[in-house]
Amino acid sequence: MVLAISSLEAEATVRLPFLVDLKGLPSDHVLVVEATLSPPFLVDLKGLPSDHVLATDYKMAATAAATSFIGSVAPYGAQARPGSKSKPFGIRNYSPNYLPRSFSGLKAATSVSCESDSSFLGNESYAALRDSFAPRAEKRNQKFENHLQPRASSFKVAVLGAAGGIGQPLSLLIKMSPLVSALHLYDIANVKGVAADLSHCNTPSQVLDFTGASELANSLKGVDVVVIPAGVPRKPGMTRDDLFNINASIVKNLIEAVADNCPDAFIHIVSNPVNSTVPIAAEILKQKGVYDPKKLFGVTTLDVVRANTFVAQKKNLKLIDVDVPVVGGHAGITILPLLSKTKPSVSFTDEEVEELTVRIQNAGTEVVEAKAGAGSATLSMAYAAARFVESSLRALDGDADVYECSYIQSELIELPFFASRIKLGKKGVEAVISADLQGLTDYEAKALEALKPELKASIEKGMAFAQKQPVAA
Ligand SMILES: NC(=O)c1ccc[n+]([C@@H]2O[C@H](COP(=O)([O-])OP(=O)(O)OC[C@H]3O[C@@H](n4cnc5c(N)ncnc54)[C@H](O)[C@@H]3O)[C@@H](O)[C@H]2O)c1
C-alpha cells in the first residue's frame, strides 16, 4: 500500500519545519513516502515498525514547481498573448520514470512517490537507517539498500557573490541538494572560509572556492547553473533602482565571464534592480554572440514566496496548498500578484486585495526597514533563490513538469521583459503560461497597465547602459 502524505497526515505528523514523524504507522503497510522538505531537514524515523519498507525522497522546496493547477501554456518563442488560444494542460502528474529522481517542492509533498534513490541524508544516516530494519524485511531491505545509496548527482552550480548576506545561506541550501555534484563559490571578498565551513556538511557535492577576479573564469568552467547575488543591497530609504550605478557594472562584468566560460548555463540574476540587470545581461550575452533567452532568468521567486505566505496567513489556509502567480517585474508597483488566480480558489474583498497587493509589493522594504541599515532580505531570498535553483536542476534532470514565475525575455505583453509563470525544461524556458493574464479582475488589469511605464523605463535603462559600454568580442 502506498500512502500519499496528504492521507498520511491523519496518522503521521508533517509540520514545519518539516518534521516527518512516521511513528505509529500500521505495520502492514509498505510505505513509500515522497517527503518534500525544506531545510532544516529533520526526519524522525524512530520507532518505525520493522517490517516496513521505507523509501524516501527528500526534496527541497520548490512550491510552484509542484503546484497542481489548470491553465494553459504557450510554447516559448511563439507565445500566446492574453486572449489568444493556448493549449490546455491538466493537473500535474509525476511520470513514474521521473519520480525516483525528482526533487520537487512543498506541494509535491502531497504527491505519491515510488521508491527513491536519493536523499539529503548522508552515508552514516543511511547506514543507521538500514540497520534499523529487521532481518525479516531483508529481501525488501536489499532493494531499499540499493535505493538508499546516494546517487551520483550530476550538476555543477556556481554562486557569484557567495560570501554575501544572500550568498552564504543560498550556498548552504544548494549544498543540501542531492542534484548538485559541485558547488563553486565565487566572490571578490575572501570566500575560503565559507567554502571550508560548507564543505564539512555530509551532503554529496564538492565545494570549491574562488576568490577575486583572477579566479572568476575557473569558477565558471563546466557549470550548469550560475546564480548571481553579487552586488550591494538596499538601505532604508533606497529604491532598488538606486542600486543601479553599482550593480549594473558588477552584473555586466560577471555576465561577460559567464559568456566566455559557460555560455550554455542557466543564468539566475538576483542582483537588483532585477528589472534592469536582466536586460543588461541579455545585451551583454548578445554582444558576445551567446544569448539564449530561454536560459536567462531574473529571480522573482521571493515575490511568489511572500505572496503565498501572506495569502495563507490572511485567509487561514494551509501554506503548503497556496500558490499565487506574481507577474510584471521585481520592484514596487511592477510586482503584481494575481490574487484572483490564487490556488486553491479563494475570494478576497476589495480591501483585502488592496492590502495584500501593497504588502507583497513592499515586503522587501519591510525587511530593509526592520534591518535598519544592515541590508535587505537575505534569508528568505536565499530560500527563494534555492527553490529556483532546485527547480532548474529538476528541469535539467528531466522532470517534465516544473513551473516557476520568473522575469524573462517575453512576448506575453508589449514589453520585451516580463515576469510570468513559465514552464522549465532541459533547455530552459519551455513555455510561457499565458492563461494567468486572461480574465484579470479590474484591479489587476489596471495595475498591469500602471506598471508598464516604470517597467519599460527600467528595461530601457538597462539596455542603454549595456549598449553604451560594448564588451570586447
Ligand atoms: N531578486 C531579489 O528578490 C532580491 C532580494 C533581496 C536582495 N536582492 C539583491 O541581491 C544582491 C545581494 O544582496 P546581499 O544582501 O547578499 O548583499 P551583500 O552585500 O551582503 O553581499 C553581496 C556580495 O557580493 C559580493 N560582490 C560585490 N561585487 C562583486 C563582484 N564584482 N563579483 C563577485 N562578488 C561581488 C560582495 O563581496 C558580497 O559578498 C543585492 O543587489 C540585493 O539588492 C535581490
The ligand as a Gaussian input file, in Angstrom:
#p B3LYP/6-31G(d) Opt

LIG

0 1
 N       15.928000      39.336000      -6.518000
 C       15.521000      39.520000      -5.272000
 O       14.376000      39.193000      -4.934000
 C       16.449000      40.121000      -4.259000
 C       16.088000      40.118000      -2.894000
 C       16.982000      40.635000      -1.975000
 C       18.181000      41.181000      -2.391000
 N       18.481000      41.183000      -3.725000
 C       19.743000      41.744000      -4.206000
 O       20.793000      40.804000      -4.047000
 C       22.047000      41.495000      -4.016000
 C       22.918000      40.970000      -2.896000
 O       22.337000      41.241000      -1.651000
 P       23.090000      40.807000      -0.289000
 O       22.174000      41.172000       0.806000
 O       23.593000      39.438000      -0.404000
 O       24.312000      41.815000      -0.308000
 P       25.735000      41.664000       0.465000
 O       26.393000      42.972000       0.391000
 O       25.521000      41.048000       1.787000
 O       26.518000      40.604000      -0.425000
 C       26.925000      40.887000      -1.724000
 C       28.167000      40.103000      -2.007000
 O       28.530000      40.371000      -3.358000
 C       29.936000      40.469000      -3.370000
 N       30.374000      41.199000      -4.559000
 C       30.362000      42.518000      -4.794000
 N       30.863000      42.760000      -6.016000
 C       31.171000      41.578000      -6.559000
 C       31.723000      41.167000      -7.790000
 N       32.058000      42.052000      -8.729000
 N       31.892000      39.858000      -8.006000
 C       31.558000      38.958000      -7.058000
 N       31.044000      39.280000      -5.872000
 C       30.858000      40.575000      -5.629000
 C       30.306000      41.142000      -2.079000
 O       31.677000      40.914000      -1.767000
 C       29.353000      40.464000      -1.131000
 O       29.937000      39.301000      -0.579000
 C       21.687000      42.972000      -3.874000
 O       21.784000      43.590000      -5.130000
 C       20.246000      42.938000      -3.435000
 O       19.560000      44.105000      -3.810000
 C       17.653000      40.655000      -4.631000

